[in-house]
């Protein structure tokens, strides 16, 4: 069995807890670069994880503060799933990963660091993206600054939206 180790995340798990919900704060923030917001939809948004497993680790987050899929309307769930797909397509264009881990952690026992506000992780992966640095050196190497990644992905979302807007009706995904 292969194991993915992420010991650098222990600082996040055991670190001080922030007051309020970081996802609600990001949705209300005026500055997208400060909140690492990449895209704002009608009922959900995409932002980068401040403590990423990998470069480009994004989270698709509904605007409403709820913890379970059953707590959302069909339109909200549909936008969440469509934003997961759009996030994958933007990452493929901008970062060119070789695969993805996509998932929900529902409840603390399942690994949810923020269990009161549902969010879907989209983690781009590359063959060999885990090496000795995090395992032996307790250090995760990210090849570019989070703000640079945020800017690149935000531009990718804008480009994709413009393409979809100009496509014949029903032609985009």
Order of alpha helices (4+ residues) and beta strands (2+ residues): alpha-alpha-alpha-beta-beta-beta-alpha-beta-beta-alpha-alpha
